[in-house]
């Protein structure tokens, strides 16, 4: 998970080591590793090579089941989930409720750093998971933006909406979570919310937000409901 500093996003690794984490959990840094630091812009998507090195340093390979969580509302975990899907990892999920619900249920946590032997991660990129601006003009395209800011670091809904030509459906991410546990509401309720947002449209679905954080949460929800042909458009990428 990440927290915002005065000059952008900073690592929450200190919190991971001192406040505690799930037993056996390694820390994936999205401010230094799962990011392309050579590019300008907030949270630039890593290249396939950069992703493979970051995953390998955590001891992850393509055969390993990956479960991701954060200490927020799941938006950071969703971004990393999307990156794993983009680079060909199928067996990856996000812990429902994240760290706060785990602690709230009085499950065990440990402190300190967990390390694993470095592994080789073989990337098999799935380009369809990354949308391009040129796709926005396609007739059968469904464009979805978050109803409201999902995190203080993501730009406003107004800026996102203004950049998505032709308008877009709104998805209320906050309404999909239980306000106390931060776990997803029952699947039938979330499905109704998704169907209402998409209004019966069919076709490729592109979720867009400035830094891609909120958009990743939308794709995670839609994927869990069985939607396919999904893509993420990070509006500040260019």
C-alpha positions as a Markdown table, in Angstrom:
| # | Residue | x | y | z |
|---|---|---|---|---|
| 1 | Unk | 0.0 | 0.0 | 0.0 |
| 2 | Unk | 1.0 | 3.6 | -0.5 |
| 3 | Unk | 0.4 | 6.9 | 1.2 |
| 4 | Unk | 0.8 | 10.3 | -0.3 |
| 5 | Unk | 3.6 | 12.6 | 0.6 |
| 6 | Unk | 4.1 | 16.3 | -0.1 |
| 7 | Unk | 5.7 | 15.5 | -3.5 |
| 8 | Unk | 3.7 | 12.5 | -4.7 |
| 9 | Unk | 3.6 | 8.9 | -3.7 |
| 10 | Unk | 6.0 | 7.4 | -1.2 |
| 11 | Unk | 6.6 | 3.9 | -0.2 |
| 12 | Unk | 4.7 | 2.4 | 2.8 |
| 13 | Unk | 7.3 | -0.2 | 3.4 |
| 14 | Unk | 8.1 | 1.2 | 6.8 |
| 15 | Unk | 4.5 | 0.6 | 7.8 |
| 16 | Unk | 4.7 | -2.9 | 6.5 |
| 17 | Unk | 7.7 | -3.7 | 8.6 |
| 18 | Unk | 6.6 | -1.9 | 11.8 |
| 19 | Unk | 2.8 | -2.0 | 11.9 |
| 20 | Unk | 2.7 | -5.6 | 10.7 |
| 21 | Unk | 1.6 | -7.6 | 7.8 |
| 22 | Unk | 0.1 | -11.0 | 6.9 |
| 23 | Unk | 2.4 | -13.9 | 7.8 |
| 24 | Unk | 4.6 | -14.7 | 4.8 |
| 25 | Unk | 3.7 | -11.6 | 2.9 |
| 26 | Unk | 6.4 | -9.8 | 0.9 |
| 27 | Unk | 6.3 | -6.1 | 0.1 |
| 28 | Unk | 5.7 | -5.1 | -3.5 |
| 29 | Unk | 6.8 | -1.4 | -3.9 |
| 30 | Unk | 4.7 | 0.4 | -6.4 |
| 31 | Unk | 6.8 | 3.6 | -6.1 |
| 32 | Unk | 10.1 | 2.1 | -7.0 |
| 33 | Unk | 9.7 | -1.4 | -8.6 |
| 34 | Unk | 6.3 | -1.9 | -10.3 |
| 35 | Unk | 6.7 | 1.4 | -12.1 |
| 36 | Unk | 8.7 | 3.0 | -15.0 |
| 37 | Unk | 10.8 | 5.6 | -13.3 |
| 38 | Unk | 12.3 | 6.7 | -16.6 |
| 39 | Unk | 9.0 | 8.2 | -17.7 |
| 40 | Unk | 7.3 | 11.4 | -16.5 |
| 41 | Unk | 3.8 | 11.2 | -15.0 |
| 42 | Unk | 2.3 | 9.7 | -12.0 |
| 43 | Unk | 2.6 | 5.9 | -11.6 |
| 44 | Unk | 3.9 | 5.2 | -15.1 |
| 45 | Unk | 3.3 | 1.6 | -16.1 |
| 46 | Unk | 6.4 | -0.6 | -16.1 |
| 47 | Unk | 7.7 | -2.3 | -19.2 |
| 48 | Unk | 7.5 | -6.1 | -19.4 |
| 49 | Unk | 11.2 | -6.3 | -18.5 |
| 50 | Unk | 10.8 | -4.0 | -15.5 |
| 51 | Unk | 7.8 | -6.0 | -14.3 |
| 52 | Unk | 9.6 | -9.3 | -14.7 |
| 53 | Unk | 12.5 | -8.0 | -12.6 |
| 54 | Unk | 10.2 | -6.6 | -9.9 |
| 55 | Unk | 8.2 | -9.8 | -9.6 |
| 56 | Unk | 11.3 | -12.0 | -9.7 |
| 57 | Unk | 12.9 | -10.1 | -6.8 |
| 58 | Unk | 9.9 | -11.0 | -4.7 |
| 59 | Unk | 10.3 | -14.6 | -5.5 |
| 60 | Unk | 7.3 | -14.8 | -7.8 |
| 61 | Unk | 7.2 | -17.0 | -10.9 |
| 62 | Unk | 4.3 | -17.9 | -13.3 |
| 63 | Unk | 3.5 | -21.1 | -11.4 |
| 64 | Unk | 2.9 | -19.3 | -8.0 |
| 65 | Unk | -0.6 | -18.3 | -6.8 |
| 66 | Unk | -0.4 | -14.5 | -6.0 |
| 67 | Unk | -2.7 | -12.9 | -3.5 |
| 68 | Unk | -2.4 | -9.1 | -3.2 |
| 69 | Unk | -3.7 | -6.8 | -0.5 |
| 70 | Unk | -3.3 | -3.2 | 0.7 |
| 71 | Unk | -4.1 | -1.2 | 3.8 |
| 72 | Unk | -6.5 | 1.1 | 2.0 |
| 73 | Unk | -9.7 | 0.3 | 0.0 |
| 74 | Unk | -8.1 | -2.1 | -2.4 |
| 75 | Unk | -7.2 | 0.4 | -5.1 |
| 76 | Unk | -3.5 | -0.2 | -4.8 |
| 77 | Unk | -3.9 | -4.0 | -4.7 |
| 78 | Unk | -6.2 | -3.7 | -7.8 |
| 79 | Unk | -3.5 | -1.8 | -9.7 |
| 80 | Unk | -0.9 | -4.5 | -9.0 |
| 81 | Unk | -3.5 | -7.2 | -9.9 |
| 82 | Unk | -4.1 | -5.5 | -13.2 |
| 83 | Unk | -0.3 | -5.4 | -13.9 |
| 84 | Unk | -0.1 | -9.1 | -13.2 |
| 85 | Unk | -3.0 | -9.8 | -15.6 |
| 86 | Unk | -1.4 | -7.5 | -18.2 |
| 87 | Unk | 1.8 | -9.5 | -18.1 |
| 88 | Unk | 0.2 | -12.9 | -18.3 |
| 89 | Unk | -0.3 | -14.1 | -14.7 |
| 90 | Unk | -3.7 | -15.8 | -14.5 |
| 91 | Unk | -3.6 | -17.1 | -10.9 |
| 92 | Unk | -3.8 | -13.8 | -9.1 |
| 93 | Unk | -6.4 | -12.3 | -6.8 |
| 94 | Unk | -7.0 | -9.5 | -4.3 |
| 95 | Unk | -7.7 | -10.2 | -0.6 |
| 96 | Unk | -11.3 | -9.0 | 0.1 |
| 97 | Unk | -11.3 | -6.4 | 2.8 |
| 98 | Unk | -7.5 | -6.0 | 2.8 |
| 99 | Unk | -5.3 | -5.5 | 5.8 |
| 100 | Unk | -7.9 | -3.6 | 7.9 |
| 101 | Unk | -10.5 | -6.3 | 7.7 |
| 102 | Unk | -7.8 | -9.0 | 8.4 |
| 103 | Unk | -6.8 | -7.1 | 11.6 |
| 104 | Unk | -10.5 | -6.4 | 12.4 |
| 105 | Unk | -11.1 | -10.2 | 12.4 |
| 106 | Unk | -8.2 | -10.6 | 14.8 |
| 107 | Unk | -6.2 | -12.7 | 12.4 |
| 108 | Unk | -2.5 | -13.1 | 13.0 |
| 109 | Unk | 0.0 | -10.5 | 11.8 |
| 110 | Unk | 3.8 | -10.3 | 12.1 |
| 111 | Unk | 6.4 | -7.5 | 11.8 |
| 112 | Unk | 9.7 | -7.4 | 10.1 |
| 113 | Unk | 10.8 | -8.0 | 6.5 |
| 114 | Unk | 10.0 | -11.1 | 4.6 |
| 115 | Unk | 12.3 | -12.1 | 1.7 |
| 116 | Unk | 12.2 | -15.0 | -0.7 |
| 117 | Unk | 14.8 | -16.4 | -3.1 |
| 118 | Unk | 14.9 | -14.5 | -6.3 |
| 119 | Unk | 13.1 | -16.3 | -9.2 |
| 120 | Unk | 12.9 | -15.9 | -12.9 |
| 121 | Unk | 9.5 | -14.5 | -14.1 |
| 122 | Unk | 8.6 | -15.2 | -17.7 |
| 123 | Unk | 6.4 | -12.5 | -19.0 |
| 124 | Unk | 3.7 | -13.4 | -21.5 |
| 125 | Unk | 2.1 | -10.0 | -22.1 |
| 126 | Unk | -1.7 | -9.7 | -22.8 |
| 127 | Unk | -1.8 | -6.3 | -24.6 |
| 128 | Unk | -5.6 | -6.2 | -24.6 |
| 129 | Unk | -5.6 | -5.5 | -20.9 |
| 130 | Unk | -4.0 | -2.1 | -21.7 |
| 131 | Unk | -6.3 | 0.2 | -23.7 |
| 132 | Unk | -5.1 | 3.0 | -26.1 |
| 133 | Unk | -6.6 | 6.4 | -26.6 |
| 134 | Unk | -7.3 | 5.5 | -30.2 |
| 135 | Unk | -9.8 | 2.9 | -29.1 |
| 136 | Unk | -12.1 | 5.5 | -27.6 |
| 137 | Unk | -13.6 | 6.3 | -31.0 |
| 138 | Unk | -14.6 | 2.7 | -31.6 |
| 139 | Unk | -18.4 | 2.4 | -32.0 |
| 140 | Unk | -18.9 | -0.6 | -29.8 |
| 141 | Unk | -16.6 | 0.7 | -27.0 |
| 142 | Unk | -18.0 | 1.0 | -23.5 |
| 143 | Unk | -16.1 | 3.7 | -21.5 |
| 144 | Unk | -16.3 | 3.6 | -17.7 |
| 145 | Unk | -14.9 | 6.1 | -15.2 |
| 146 | Unk | -15.2 | 6.1 | -11.4 |
| 147 | Unk | -18.1 | 8.1 | -9.9 |
| 148 | Unk | -15.8 | 9.8 | -7.4 |
| 149 | Unk | -12.2 | 9.9 | -6.3 |
| 150 | Unk | -11.0 | 6.5 | -5.1 |
| 151 | Unk | -7.9 | 7.9 | -3.5 |
| 152 | Unk | -6.5 | 11.3 | -2.7 |
| 153 | Unk | -3.8 | 10.7 | -5.3 |
| 154 | Unk | -6.1 | 10.1 | -8.2 |
| 155 | Unk | -7.4 | 13.2 | -10.1 |
| 156 | Unk | -11.0 | 14.3 | -10.0 |
| 157 | Unk | -13.8 | 12.6 | -11.8 |
| 158 | Unk | -14.3 | 15.8 | -13.8 |
| 159 | Unk | -10.9 | 15.7 | -15.3 |
| 160 | Unk | -11.3 | 12.0 | -16.1 |
| 161 | Unk | -14.6 | 12.6 | -17.7 |
| 162 | Unk | -13.4 | 15.5 | -19.7 |
| 163 | Unk | -10.5 | 13.4 | -21.2 |
| 164 | Unk | -12.8 | 10.5 | -22.3 |
| 165 | Unk | -14.3 | 11.7 | -25.6 |
| 166 | Unk | -17.9 | 10.8 | -26.3 |
| 167 | Unk | -18.9 | 10.6 | -22.6 |
| 168 | Unk | -18.6 | 7.5 | -20.3 |
| 169 | Unk | -20.6 | 5.5 | -17.9 |
| 170 | Unk | -20.1 | 6.2 | -14.2 |
| 171 | Unk | -19.2 | 3.4 | -11.7 |
| 172 | Unk | -19.7 | 4.2 | -8.0 |
| 173 | Unk | -16.9 | 2.2 | -6.4 |
| 174 | Unk | -17.6 | 3.3 | -2.9 |
| 175 | Unk | -21.1 | 1.8 | -3.1 |
| 176 | Unk | -19.6 | -1.7 | -3.8 |
| 177 | Unk | -17.9 | -1.9 | -0.4 |
| 178 | Unk | -19.3 | -2.5 | 3.1 |
| 179 | Unk | -18.4 | 0.8 | 4.9 |
| 180 | Unk | -17.3 | -1.0 | 8.0 |
| 181 | Unk | -15.4 | -4.1 | 6.8 |
| 182 | Unk | -14.3 | -2.6 | 3.4 |
| 183 | Unk | -15.2 | -6.0 | 1.9 |
| 184 | Unk | -17.3 | -6.3 | -1.2 |
| 185 | Unk | -21.0 | -6.3 | -0.8 |
| 186 | Unk | -22.8 | -9.5 | -1.8 |
| 187 | Unk | -22.2 | -10.4 | -5.5 |
| 188 | Unk | -25.8 | -9.9 | -6.6 |
| 189 | Unk | -25.7 | -6.3 | -5.3 |
| 190 | Unk | -22.4 | -5.6 | -7.0 |
| 191 | Unk | -23.7 | -7.2 | -10.2 |
| 192 | Unk | -26.8 | -4.9 | -10.2 |
| 193 | Unk | -24.5 | -1.9 | -9.8 |
| 194 | Unk | -22.4 | -3.0 | -12.7 |
| 195 | Unk | -25.4 | -3.7 | -14.9 |
| 196 | Unk | -26.8 | -0.3 | -14.0 |
| 197 | Unk | -23.6 | 1.5 | -14.9 |
| 198 | Unk | -23.2 | -0.3 | -18.2 |
| 199 | Unk | -26.9 | 0.1 | -19.0 |
| 200 | Unk | -27.0 | -3.1 | -21.1 |
| 201 | Unk | -24.3 | -2.1 | -23.5 |
| 202 | Unk | -22.2 | -4.8 | -25.0 |
| 203 | Unk | -18.6 | -4.7 | -26.4 |
| 204 | Unk | -15.1 | -4.0 | -25.2 |
| 205 | Unk | -15.0 | -2.3 | -21.9 |
| 206 | Unk | -12.4 | 0.4 | -21.2 |
| 207 | Unk | -12.0 | 1.7 | -17.6 |
| 208 | Unk | -10.2 | 5.1 | -17.5 |
| 209 | Unk | -8.8 | 7.2 | -14.7 |
| 210 | Unk | -5.8 | 9.6 | -14.6 |
| 211 | Unk | -3.3 | 7.4 | -12.8 |
| 212 | Unk | -5.1 | 4.1 | -13.5 |
| 213 | Unk | -5.8 | 3.3 | -9.8 |
| 214 | Unk | -9.5 | 3.7 | -9.8 |
| 215 | Unk | -9.8 | 2.2 | -13.2 |
| 216 | Unk | -8.0 | -0.9 | -12.0 |
| 217 | Unk | -10.6 | -1.4 | -9.3 |
| 218 | Unk | -13.4 | -1.2 | -11.8 |
| 219 | Unk | -11.7 | -3.9 | -14.0 |
| 220 | Unk | -11.2 | -6.1 | -10.9 |
| 221 | Unk | -14.9 | -5.9 | -10.1 |
| 222 | Unk | -16.0 | -6.5 | -13.6 |
| 223 | Unk | -13.6 | -9.5 | -14.0 |
| 224 | Unk | -14.9 | -11.0 | -10.8 |
| 225 | Unk | -18.4 | -10.8 | -12.3 |
| 226 | Unk | -17.4 | -12.6 | -15.4 |
| 227 | Unk | -17.0 | -9.7 | -17.8 |
| 228 | Unk | -14.3 | -10.1 | -20.4 |
| 229 | Unk | -12.6 | -8.0 | -23.1 |
| 230 | Unk | -11.5 | -5.5 | -20.5 |
| 231 | Unk | -8.9 | -2.8 | -20.9 |
| 232 | Unk | -7.4 | 0.0 | -18.7 |
| 233 | Unk | -6.6 | 3.4 | -20.0 |
| 234 | Unk | -4.3 | 5.5 | -17.8 |
| 235 | Unk | -5.1 | 9.1 | -18.9 |
| 236 | Unk | -1.9 | 10.7 | -17.6 |
| 237 | Unk | 0.3 | 8.2 | -19.5 |
| 238 | Unk | 0.9 | 10.4 | -22.5 |
